[in-house]
Amino acid sequence: MKVAIASDHGGVNIREEIKNLMNEMGIEFEDFGCECGTSVDYPDYALPVAQKVANGEFDKGILICGTGIGMSIAANKVKGIRCALVHDVFSAKATREHNDSNMLAMGERVIGPGLAREIAKVWLTTDYEGGRHENRVGKIKAYENQ
Ligand code: RB5
């Protein structure tokens, strides 16, 4: 599995935490910034990373900003992306099992690094259930392909 990760200036600390986690888990990843001492615009990071996941260059993507909201809104504009904004472990598991989310967004001003690490760990290791969910995810894909 190859994971693309990025944050704006509001998500640098959690980005580092998740990179440490992926190193510990032996997960291959690439960091797409930001190299930010100053404030940057989250779409400049969310959109390129979402495109890399959508075109298959990466299997999954993780985005962090202050709230996670801007990153998730931007990523979900890219066709093929199902980016889940998650701040609890239950939802991290459920969105993989039910939605087959291929991107995860979190907010560093909302949760701390310990919870972010647990969320990412569960999200990265939980498989999509398919079955009854396939019809639902399929309806999203069909809408995108209209
Ligand atoms: C930056 O101040 C902040 O707006 C951004 O990190 C994010 O929370 C946007 O949704």
Backbone and ligand atoms as CSV (ligand in chain L), in Angstrom:
chain,resi,resn,atom,element,x,y,z
A,1,MET,N,N,0.848,-1.206,0.000
A,1,MET,CA,C,0.000,0.000,0.000
A,1,MET,C,C,0.879,1.250,0.000
A,2,LYS,N,N,0.526,2.206,-0.887
A,2,LYS,CA,C,1.258,3.482,-0.919
A,2,LYS,C,C,0.308,4.607,-0.518
A,3,VAL,N,N,0.752,5.421,0.415
A,3,VAL,CA,C,-0.101,6.481,0.961
A,3,VAL,C,C,0.523,7.844,0.673
A,4,ALA,N,N,-0.305,8.773,0.201
A,4,ALA,CA,C,0.122,10.169,0.037
A,4,ALA,C,C,-0.408,10.969,1.221
A,5,ILE,N,N,0.440,11.814,1.795
A,5,ILE,CA,C,0.020,12.603,2.955
A,5,ILE,C,C,0.397,14.061,2.741
A,6,ALA,N,N,-0.462,14.967,3.237
A,6,ALA,CA,C,-0.158,16.395,3.162
A,6,ALA,C,C,-0.942,17.117,4.254
A,7,SER,N,N,-0.486,18.309,4.560
A,7,SER,CA,C,-1.228,19.169,5.493
A,7,SER,C,C,-1.012,20.616,5.089
A,8,ASP,N,N,-1.839,21.488,5.626
A,8,ASP,CA,C,-1.517,22.914,5.560
A,8,ASP,C,C,-0.778,23.267,6.853
A,9,HIS,N,N,-0.615,24.568,7.098
A,9,HIS,CA,C,0.119,25.008,8.295
A,9,HIS,C,C,-0.598,24.609,9.582
A,10,GLY,N,N,-1.914,24.366,9.486
A,10,GLY,CA,C,-2.703,24.011,10.676
A,10,GLY,C,C,-2.607,22.543,11.055
A,11,GLY,N,N,-1.887,21.744,10.246
A,11,GLY,CA,C,-1.883,20.295,10.486
A,11,GLY,C,C,-0.510,19.656,10.518
A,12,VAL,N,N,0.506,20.477,10.687
A,12,VAL,CA,C,1.891,19.986,10.583
A,12,VAL,C,C,2.219,18.949,11.659
A,13,ASN,N,N,1.790,19.178,12.888
A,13,ASN,CA,C,2.167,18.272,13.987
A,13,ASN,C,C,1.529,16.894,13.840
A,14,ILE,N,N,0.260,16.879,13.479
A,14,ILE,CA,C,-0.393,15.576,13.284
A,14,ILE,C,C,0.175,14.877,12.045
A,15,ARG,N,N,0.517,15.668,11.024
A,15,ARG,CA,C,1.149,15.046,9.846
A,15,ARG,C,C,2.414,14.297,10.266
A,16,GLU,N,N,3.233,14.917,11.108
A,16,GLU,CA,C,4.457,14.260,11.572
A,16,GLU,C,C,4.129,13.009,12.391
A,17,GLU,N,N,3.109,13.104,13.221
A,17,GLU,CA,C,2.679,11.949,14.039
A,17,GLU,C,C,2.273,10.777,13.150
A,18,ILE,N,N,1.524,11.069,12.099
A,18,ILE,CA,C,1.036,9.994,11.221
A,18,ILE,C,C,2.183,9.433,10.373
A,19,LYS,N,N,3.135,10.276,10.018
A,19,LYS,CA,C,4.315,9.773,9.307
A,19,LYS,C,C,5.101,8.811,10.210
A,20,ASN,N,N,5.264,9.172,11.476
A,20,ASN,CA,C,5.933,8.269,12.429
A,20,ASN,C,C,5.188,6.940,12.514
A,21,LEU,N,N,3.856,7.029,12.611
A,21,LEU,CA,C,3.033,5.820,12.679
A,21,LEU,C,C,3.253,4.947,11.449
A,22,MET,N,N,3.236,5.549,10.271
A,22,MET,CA,C,3.374,4.753,9.043
A,22,MET,C,C,4.772,4.146,8.956
A,23,ASN,N,N,5.785,4.858,9.432
A,23,ASN,CA,C,7.129,4.265,9.497
A,23,ASN,C,C,7.124,3.042,10.398
A,24,GLU,N,N,6.497,3.170,11.568
A,24,GLU,CA,C,6.415,2.043,12.522
A,24,GLU,C,C,5.655,0.862,11.920
A,25,MET,N,N,4.623,1.164,11.118
A,25,MET,CA,C,3.794,0.108,10.530
A,25,MET,C,C,4.399,-0.456,9.248
A,26,GLY,N,N,5.477,0.137,8.795
A,26,GLY,CA,C,6.103,-0.319,7.545
A,26,GLY,C,C,5.290,0.021,6.318
A,27,ILE,N,N,4.528,1.101,6.397
A,27,ILE,CA,C,3.709,1.528,5.265
A,27,ILE,C,C,4.487,2.545,4.427
A,28,GLU,N,N,4.515,2.306,3.117
A,28,GLU,CA,C,5.206,3.220,2.210
A,28,GLU,C,C,4.370,4.493,2.043
A,29,PHE,N,N,5.013,5.647,2.140
A,29,PHE,CA,C,4.260,6.887,1.968
A,29,PHE,C,C,5.144,7.965,1.353
A,30,GLU,N,N,4.477,8.993,0.833
A,30,GLU,CA,C,5.200,10.174,0.353
A,30,GLU,C,C,4.534,11.415,0.939
A,31,ASP,N,N,5.362,12.325,1.400
A,31,ASP,CA,C,4.892,13.559,2.045
A,31,ASP,C,C,4.871,14.694,1.017
A,32,PHE,N,N,3.696,15.269,0.791
A,32,PHE,CA,C,3.551,16.344,-0.185
A,32,PHE,C,C,3.404,17.719,0.468
A,33,GLY,N,N,4.009,17.889,1.617
A,33,GLY,CA,C,4.027,19.189,2.268
A,33,GLY,C,C,2.860,19.391,3.205
A,34,CYS,N,N,2.750,20.626,3.747
A,34,CYS,CA,C,3.487,21.803,3.301
A,34,CYS,C,C,4.835,21.944,4.040
A,35,GLU,N,N,5.704,22.708,3.410
A,35,GLU,CA,C,6.948,23.123,4.060
A,35,GLU,C,C,6.659,24.493,4.648
A,36,CYS,N,N,5.717,24.566,5.591
A,36,CYS,CA,C,5.152,25.875,5.873
A,36,CYS,C,C,5.601,26.472,7.198
A,37,GLY,N,N,6.291,27.575,7.088
A,37,GLY,CA,C,6.505,28.433,8.233
A,37,GLY,C,C,5.381,29.446,8.296
A,38,THR,N,N,4.821,29.752,7.131
A,38,THR,CA,C,3.733,30.733,7.046
A,38,THR,C,C,2.443,30.030,6.641
A,39,SER,N,N,1.373,30.794,6.578
A,39,SER,CA,C,0.104,30.155,6.247
A,39,SER,C,C,0.002,29.903,4.733
A,40,VAL,N,N,-0.604,28.778,4.394
A,40,VAL,CA,C,-0.768,28.362,2.996
A,40,VAL,C,C,-2.248,28.079,2.754
A,41,ASP,N,N,-2.598,27.791,1.500
A,41,ASP,CA,C,-3.998,27.534,1.142
A,41,ASP,C,C,-4.232,26.025,0.999
A,42,TYR,N,N,-5.149,25.492,1.814
A,42,TYR,CA,C,-5.339,24.030,1.840
A,42,TYR,C,C,-5.683,23.404,0.488
A,43,PRO,N,N,-6.410,24.090,-0.423
A,43,PRO,CA,C,-6.686,23.411,-1.707
A,43,PRO,C,C,-5.417,23.115,-2.503
A,44,ASP,N,N,-4.367,23.912,-2.285
A,44,ASP,CA,C,-3.110,23.680,-3.007
A,44,ASP,C,C,-2.462,22.361,-2.600
A,45,TYR,N,N,-2.886,21.806,-1.485
A,45,TYR,CA,C,-2.344,20.522,-1.009
A,45,TYR,C,C,-3.363,19.398,-1.173
A,46,ALA,N,N,-4.615,19.704,-0.911
A,46,ALA,CA,C,-5.655,18.660,-1.006
A,46,ALA,C,C,-5.852,18.193,-2.447
A,47,LEU,N,N,-5.910,19.125,-3.386
A,47,LEU,CA,C,-6.262,18.745,-4.764
A,47,LEU,C,C,-5.189,17.886,-5.436
A,48,PRO,N,N,-3.896,18.264,-5.373
A,48,PRO,CA,C,-2.882,17.393,-5.997
A,48,PRO,C,C,-2.821,16.005,-5.367
A,49,VAL,N,N,-2.957,15.925,-4.042
A,49,VAL,CA,C,-2.911,14.619,-3.379
A,49,VAL,C,C,-4.139,13.794,-3.789
A,50,ALA,N,N,-5.294,14.415,-3.841
A,50,ALA,CA,C,-6.515,13.706,-4.256
A,50,ALA,C,C,-6.375,13.200,-5.695
A,51,GLN,N,N,-5.758,13.991,-6.557
A,51,GLN,CA,C,-5.564,13.564,-7.954
A,51,GLN,C,C,-4.643,12.347,-8.025
A,52,LYS,N,N,-3.637,12.327,-7.163
A,52,LYS,CA,C,-2.694,11.190,-7.162
A,52,LYS,C,C,-3.380,9.912,-6.672
A,53,VAL,N,N,-4.332,10.040,-5.777
A,53,VAL,CA,C,-5.088,8.864,-5.328
A,53,VAL,C,C,-6.088,8.460,-6.419
A,54,ALA,N,N,-6.747,9.440,-7.000
A,54,ALA,CA,C,-7.762,9.145,-8.019
A,54,ALA,C,C,-7.141,8.476,-9.249
A,55,ASN,N,N,-5.902,8.881,-9.607
A,55,ASN,CA,C,-5.300,8.290,-10.822
A,55,ASN,C,C,-4.521,6.999,-10.520
A,56,GLY,N,N,-4.541,6.555,-9.268
A,56,GLY,CA,C,-3.950,5.269,-8.936
A,56,GLY,C,C,-2.478,5.301,-8.569
A,57,GLU,N,N,-1.896,6.513,-8.625
A,57,GLU,CA,C,-0.476,6.628,-8.241
A,57,GLU,C,C,-0.281,6.224,-6.768
A,58,PHE,N,N,-1.289,6.529,-5.963
A,58,PHE,CA,C,-1.284,6.157,-4.541
A,58,PHE,C,C,-2.594,5.437,-4.231
A,59,ASP,N,N,-2.532,4.522,-3.257
A,59,ASP,CA,C,-3.731,3.755,-2.898
A,59,ASP,C,C,-4.657,4.547,-1.988
A,60,LYS,N,N,-4.051,5.328,-1.098
A,60,LYS,CA,C,-4.836,6.099,-0.127
A,60,LYS,C,C,-4.161,7.442,0.108
A,61,GLY,N,N,-4.941,8.387,0.661
A,61,GLY,CA,C,-4.389,9.698,0.985
A,61,GLY,C,C,-4.863,10.156,2.349
A,62,ILE,N,N,-3.989,10.890,3.044
A,62,ILE,CA,C,-4.329,11.448,4.354
A,62,ILE,C,C,-4.028,12.944,4.332
A,63,LEU,N,N,-5.022,13.735,4.742
A,63,LEU,CA,C,-4.908,15.191,4.721
A,63,LEU,C,C,-5.225,15.752,6.107
A,64,ILE,N,N,-4.446,16.734,6.534
A,64,ILE,CA,C,-4.697,17.356,7.833
A,64,ILE,C,C,-4.664,18.873,7.666
A,65,CYS,N,N,-5.669,19.537,8.210
A,65,CYS,CA,C,-5.639,21.003,8.311
A,65,CYS,C,C,-6.143,21.358,9.710
A,66,GLY,N,N,-6.537,22.592,9.923
A,66,GLY,CA,C,-6.975,22.987,11.257
A,66,GLY,C,C,-8.210,22.221,11.707
A,67,THR,N,N,-9.191,22.171,10.829
A,67,THR,CA,C,-10.440,21.475,11.140
A,67,THR,C,C,-10.598,20.159,10.383
A,68,GLY,N,N,-9.857,20.003,9.309
A,68,GLY,CA,C,-10.049,18.873,8.387
A,68,GLY,C,C,-11.137,19.157,7.369
A,69,ILE,N,N,-11.913,20.205,7.597
A,69,ILE,CA,C,-13.091,20.460,6.750
A,69,ILE,C,C,-12.683,20.941,5.357
A,70,GLY,N,N,-11.815,21.953,5.309
A,70,GLY,CA,C,-11.392,22.491,4.007
A,70,GLY,C,C,-10.732,21.416,3.161
A,71,MET,N,N,-9.863,20.643,3.782
A,71,MET,CA,C,-9.170,19.568,3.060
A,71,MET,C,C,-10.176,18.557,2.511
A,72,SER,N,N,-11.157,18.173,3.320
A,72,SER,CA,C,-12.114,17.150,2.862
A,72,SER,C,C,-13.025,17.702,1.767
A,73,ILE,N,N,-13.445,18.949,1.914
A,73,ILE,CA,C,-14.290,19.544,0.860
A,73,ILE,C,C,-13.538,19.563,-0.457
A,74,ALA,N,N,-12.297,20.030,-0.423
A,74,ALA,CA,C,-11.500,20.125,-1.661
A,74,ALA,C,C,-11.252,18.739,-2.255
A,75,ALA,N,N,-10.831,17.784,-1.439
A,75,ALA,CA,C,-10.503,16.443,-1.949
A,75,ALA,C,C,-11.726,15.795,-2.596
A,76,ASN,N,N,-12.896,16.018,-1.993
A,76,ASN,CA,C,-14.109,15.375,-2.521
A,76,ASN,C,C,-14.596,15.981,-3.841
A,77,LYS,N,N,-13.960,17.066,-4.297
A,77,LYS,CA,C,-14.272,17.614,-5.629
A,77,LYS,C,C,-13.618,16.804,-6.739
A,78,VAL,N,N,-12.647,15.974,-6.370
A,78,VAL,CA,C,-11.917,15.191,-7.375
A,78,VAL,C,C,-12.665,13.882,-7.621
A,79,LYS,N,N,-12.944,13.611,-8.901
A,79,LYS,CA,C,-13.703,12.415,-9.272
A,79,LYS,C,C,-12.990,11.147,-8.793
A,80,GLY,N,N,-13.733,10.298,-8.129
A,80,GLY,CA,C,-13.169,9.031,-7.643
A,80,GLY,C,C,-12.737,9.090,-6.192
A,81,ILE,N,N,-12.771,10.293,-5.610
A,81,ILE,CA,C,-12.335,10.431,-4.213
A,81,ILE,C,C,-13.528,10.347,-3.270
A,82,ARG,N,N,-13.347,9.523,-2.237
A,82,ARG,CA,C,-14.294,9.471,-1.117
A,82,ARG,C,C,-13.473,9.785,0.119
A,83,CYS,N,N,-13.434,11.066,0.451
A,83,CYS,CA,C,-12.606,11.543,1.563
A,83,CYS,C,C,-13.481,11.692,2.811
A,84,ALA,N,N,-13.131,10.968,3.850
A,84,ALA,CA,C,-13.900,10.977,5.100
A,84,ALA,C,C,-13.237,11.885,6.132
A,85,LEU,N,N,-14.008,12.831,6.628
A,85,LEU,CA,C,-13.547,13.683,7.736
A,85,LEU,C,C,-13.861,12.947,9.033
A,86,VAL,N,N,-12.836,12.553,9.761
A,86,VAL,CA,C,-13.025,11.650,10.905
A,86,VAL,C,C,-12.316,12.175,12.146
A,87,HIS,N,N,-13.050,12.166,13.267
A,87,HIS,CA,C,-12.449,12.567,14.538
A,87,HIS,C,C,-12.741,11.571,15.655
A,88,ASP,N,N,-13.116,10.332,15.268
A,88,ASP,CA,C,-13.309,9.277,16.281
A,88,ASP,C,C,-12.988,7.930,15.654
A,89,VAL,N,N,-12.627,6.987,16.497
A,89,VAL,CA,C,-12.155,5.687,16.018
A,89,VAL,C,C,-13.296,4.867,15.401
A,90,PHE,N,N,-14.499,4.984,15.969
A,90,PHE,CA,C,-15.649,4.249,15.417
A,90,PHE,C,C,-15.872,4.619,13.947
A,91,SER,N,N,-15.853,5.920,13.661
A,91,SER,CA,C,-16.099,6.368,12.285
A,91,SER,C,C,-14.958,5.968,11.355
A,92,ALA,N,N,-13.735,5.938,11.887
A,92,ALA,CA,C,-12.585,5.543,11.064
A,92,ALA,C,C,-12.793,4.121,10.538
A,93,LYS,N,N,-13.279,3.236,11.423
A,93,LYS,CA,C,-13.526,1.846,11.033
A,93,LYS,C,C,-14.725,1.770,10.083
A,94,ALA,N,N,-15.797,2.478,10.460
A,94,ALA,CA,C,-17.038,2.402,9.683
A,94,ALA,C,C,-16.872,2.952,8.269
A,95,THR,N,N,-16.098,4.022,8.133
A,95,THR,CA,C,-15.988,4.615,6.794
A,95,THR,C,C,-15.157,3.748,5.855
A,96,ARG,N,N,-14.247,2.953,6.405
A,96,ARG,CA,C,-13.551,1.987,5.540
A,96,ARG,C,C,-14.493,0.832,5.200
A,97,GLU,N,N,-15.183,0.297,6.201
A,97,GLU,CA,C,-16.043,-0.868,5.980
A,97,GLU,C,C,-17.237,-0.542,5.090
A,98,HIS,N,N,-17.824,0.633,5.275
A,98,HIS,CA,C,-19.084,0.948,4.592
A,98,HIS,C,C,-18.910,1.824,3.358
A,99,ASN,N,N,-18.028,2.814,3.438
A,99,ASN,CA,C,-17.907,3.791,2.341
A,99,ASN,C,C,-16.721,3.523,1.422
A,100,ASP,N,N,-15.851,2.595,1.788
A,100,ASP,CA,C,-14.601,2.371,1.041
A,100,ASP,C,C,-13.876,3.706,0.824
A,101,SER,N,N,-13.825,4.516,1.871
A,101,SER,CA,C,-13.159,5.823,1.738
A,101,SER,C,C,-11.699,5.604,1.353
A,102,ASN,N,N,-11.274,6.395,0.374
A,102,ASN,CA,C,-9.877,6.273,-0.067
A,102,ASN,C,C,-9.020,7.439,0.421
A,103,MET,N,N,-9.654,8.388,1.113
A,103,MET,CA,C,-8.883,9.462,1.744
A,103,MET,C,C,-9.463,9.755,3.129
A,104,LEU,N,N,-8.552,10.160,4.019
A,104,LEU,CA,C,-8.904,10.493,5.401
A,104,LEU,C,C,-8.494,11.933,5.673
A,105,ALA,N,N,-9.403,12.718,6.241
A,105,ALA,CA,C,-9.066,14.086,6.650
A,105,ALA,C,C,-9.279,14.216,8.157
A,106,MET,N,N,-8.369,14.944,8.789
A,106,MET,CA,C,-8.485,15.196,10.234
A,106,MET,C,C,-8.113,16.646,10.518
A,107,GLY,N,N,-8.587,17.153,11.666
A,107,GLY,CA,C,-8.327,18.539,12.057
A,107,GLY,C,C,-7.478,18.613,13.311
A,108,GLU,N,N,-6.344,19.264,13.189
A,108,GLU,CA,C,-5.404,19.345,14.324
A,108,GLU,C,C,-5.887,20.284,15.423
A,109,ARG,N,N,-6.839,21.165,15.079
A,109,ARG,CA,C,-7.393,22.038,16.114
A,109,ARG,C,C,-8.604,21.385,16.790
A,110,VAL,N,N,-8.919,20.174,16.343
A,110,VAL,CA,C,-10.089,19.467,16.870
A,110,VAL,C,C,-9.673,18.320,17.792
A,111,ILE,N,N,-8.676,17.548,17.345
A,111,ILE,CA,C,-8.223,16.396,18.140
A,111,ILE,C,C,-6.714,16.470,18.357
A,112,GLY,N,N,-6.232,15.707,19.325
A,112,GLY,CA,C,-4.802,15.662,19.621
A,112,GLY,C,C,-4.098,14.575,18.833
A,113,PRO,N,N,-2.770,14.550,18.922
A,113,PRO,CA,C,-1.980,13.595,18.145
A,113,PRO,C,C,-2.226,12.133,18.510
A,114,GLY,N,N,-2.540,11.862,19.777
A,114,GLY,CA,C,-2.768,10.475,20.188
A,114,GLY,C,C,-4.000,9.889,19.528
A,115,LEU,N,N,-5.095,10.632,19.539
A,115,LEU,CA,C,-6.329,10.167,18.904
A,115,LEU,C,C,-6.157,10.099,17.385
A,116,ALA,N,N,-5.481,11.090,16.816
A,116,ALA,CA,C,-5.242,11.089,15.363
A,116,ALA,C,C,-4.495,9.824,14.950
A,117,ARG,N,N,-3.524,9.436,15.747
A,117,ARG,CA,C,-2.734,8.224,15.483
A,117,ARG,C,C,-3.633,6.980,15.511
A,118,GLU,N,N,-4.518,6.884,16.508
A,118,GLU,CA,C,-5.420,5.721,16.606
A,118,GLU,C,C,-6.384,5.677,15.432
A,119,ILE,N,N,-6.907,6.846,15.076
A,119,ILE,CA,C,-7.826,6.937,13.927
A,119,ILE,C,C,-7.124,6.462,12.658
A,120,ALA,N,N,-5.917,6.993,12.419
A,120,ALA,CA,C,-5.188,6.641,11.197
A,120,ALA,C,C,-4.858,5.150,11.172
A,121,LYS,N,N,-4.481,4.615,12.326
A,121,LYS,CA,C,-4.121,3.189,12.405
A,121,LYS,C,C,-5.314,2.307,12.017
A,122,VAL,N,N,-6.463,2.618,12.588
A,122,VAL,CA,C,-7.668,1.839,12.280
A,122,VAL,C,C,-8.065,2.023,10.818
A,123,TRP,N,N,-8.029,3.274,10.355
A,123,TRP,CA,C,-8.423,3.563,8.967
A,123,TRP,C,C,-7.517,2.838,7.974
A,124,LEU,N,N,-6.221,2.811,8.261
A,124,LEU,CA,C,-5.252,2.195,7.344
A,124,LEU,C,C,-5.339,0.673,7.332
A,125,THR,N,N,-5.898,0.073,8.374
A,125,THR,CA,C,-5.865,-1.395,8.494
A,125,THR,C,C,-7.244,-2.046,8.355
A,126,THR,N,N,-8.276,-1.259,8.142
A,126,THR,CA,C,-9.629,-1.826,8.022
A,126,THR,C,C,-10.008,-1.982,6.551
A,127,ASP,N,N,-10.523,-3.158,6.225
A,127,ASP,CA,C,-10.918,-3.441,4.837
A,127,ASP,C,C,-12.376,-3.029,4.571
A,128,TYR,N,N,-12.648,-2.729,3.324
A,128,TYR,CA,C,-14.007,-2.470,2.842
A,128,TYR,C,C,-14.796,-3.776,2.899
A,129,GLU,N,N,-16.043,-3.691,3.375
A,129,GLU,CA,C,-16.869,-4.895,3.507
A,129,GLU,C,C,-17.540,-5.301,2.213
A,130,GLY,N,N,-17.753,-4.340,1.313
A,130,GLY,CA,C,-18.470,-4.673,0.081
A,130,GLY,C,C,-19.901,-5.079,0.401
A,131,GLY,N,N,-20.374,-6.120,-0.256
A,131,GLY,CA,C,-21.727,-6.637,0.004
A,131,GLY,C,C,-22.788,-5.575,-0.207
A,132,ARG,N,N,-23.615,-5.357,0.817
A,132,ARG,CA,C,-24.733,-4.412,0.676
A,132,ARG,C,C,-24.235,-2.986,0.448
A,133,HIS,N,N,-22.990,-2.713,0.836
A,133,HIS,CA,C,-22.457,-1.364,0.665
A,133,HIS,C,C,-22.053,-1.074,-0.785
A,134,GLU,N,N,-21.831,-2.133,-1.535
A,134,GLU,CA,C,-21.346,-1.958,-2.909
A,134,GLU,C,C,-22.377,-1.223,-3.760
A,135,ASN,N,N,-23.658,-1.551,-3.534
A,135,ASN,CA,C,-24.730,-0.884,-4.272
A,135,ASN,C,C,-24.744,0.620,-3.965
A,136,ARG,N,N,-24.483,0.970,-2.693
A,136,ARG,CA,C,-24.527,2.375,-2.251
A,136,ARG,C,C,-23.334,3.155,-2.788
A,137,VAL,N,N,-22.151,2.570,-2.627
A,137,VAL,CA,C,-20.950,3.229,-3.161
A,137,VAL,C,C,-21.067,3.312,-4.685
A,138,GLY,N,N,-21.657,2.268,-5.278
A,138,GLY,CA,C,-21.858,2.244,-6.727
A,138,GLY,C,C,-22.728,3.393,-7.211
A,139,LYS,N,N,-23.703,3.797,-6.403
A,139,LYS,CA,C,-24.575,4.915,-6.798
A,139,LYS,C,C,-23.800,6.234,-6.819
A,140,ILE,N,N,-22.831,6.371,-5.924
A,140,ILE,CA,C,-21.975,7.574,-5.925
A,140,ILE,C,C,-21.114,7.578,-7.185
A,141,LYS,N,N,-20.548,6.405,-7.494
A,141,LYS,CA,C,-19.696,6.298,-8.680
A,141,LYS,C,C,-20.506,6.563,-9.953
A,142,ALA,N,N,-21.731,6.054,-9.990
A,142,ALA,CA,C,-22.581,6.255,-11.167
A,142,ALA,C,C,-22.901,7.733,-11.341
A,143,TYR,N,N,-23.165,8.427,-10.238
A,143,TYR,CA,C,-23.438,9.873,-10.301
A,143,TYR,C,C,-22.234,10.619,-10.875
A,144,GLU,N,N,-21.056,10.223,-10.390
A,144,GLU,CA,C,-19.820,10.877,-10.868
A,144,GLU,C,C,-19.620,10.659,-12.368
A,145,ASN,N,N,-20.065,9.531,-12.849
A,145,ASN,CA,C,-19.798,9.164,-14.246
A,145,ASN,C,C,-20.882,9.643,-15.211
A,146,GLN,N,N,-21.875,10.375,-14.711
A,146,GLN,CA,C,-22.963,10.875,-15.569
A,146,GLN,C,C,-22.423,11.852,-16.599
L,1,RB5,C1,C,-6.409,27.695,8.290
L,1,RB5,O1,O,-6.477,28.789,9.138
L,1,RB5,C2,C,-7.674,26.883,8.375
L,1,RB5,O2,O,-8.709,27.570,7.796
L,1,RB5,C3,C,-7.484,25.536,7.720
L,1,RB5,O3,O,-6.432,24.846,8.326
L,1,RB5,C4,C,-8.662,24.602,7.769
L,1,RB5,O4,O,-9.190,24.483,9.051
L,1,RB5,C5,C,-9.720,24.837,6.769
L,1,RB5,O5,O,-10.726,24.153,6.690
